[in-house]
Amino acid sequence: MTILRTDSGTFVEQDYGNRYWYNTITADTIVPDWVRQQGYTHIIEVTNSLIRYALIYKTVAYVCVDEDSYGNGINEKWSIK
């Protein structure tokens, strides 16, 4: 089962060469409130059953991989091609 049915784009993560598909978060996208509050603009499909929220730019993606004790996202910086 694929989570993302209409992809906005794809990128390859540089360190491991994995390809990821993502969608842009729009006003109609159903996401937890904290996603919008913390400024995430994309949803990345990591596996068929796992998504991550992220900020995706031309050469880098800041991917939320966890949250701290205050509920703020903890980001990893992924270099992308």
Secondary structure, 3 states (H helix, E strand, C coil): CCCCCCCCEEEEECCCCCEEEEEECCCCCCCCHHHHHCCCCEEEEEECCEEEEEEECCCEEEEEEEECCCCCEEEEEEEEC
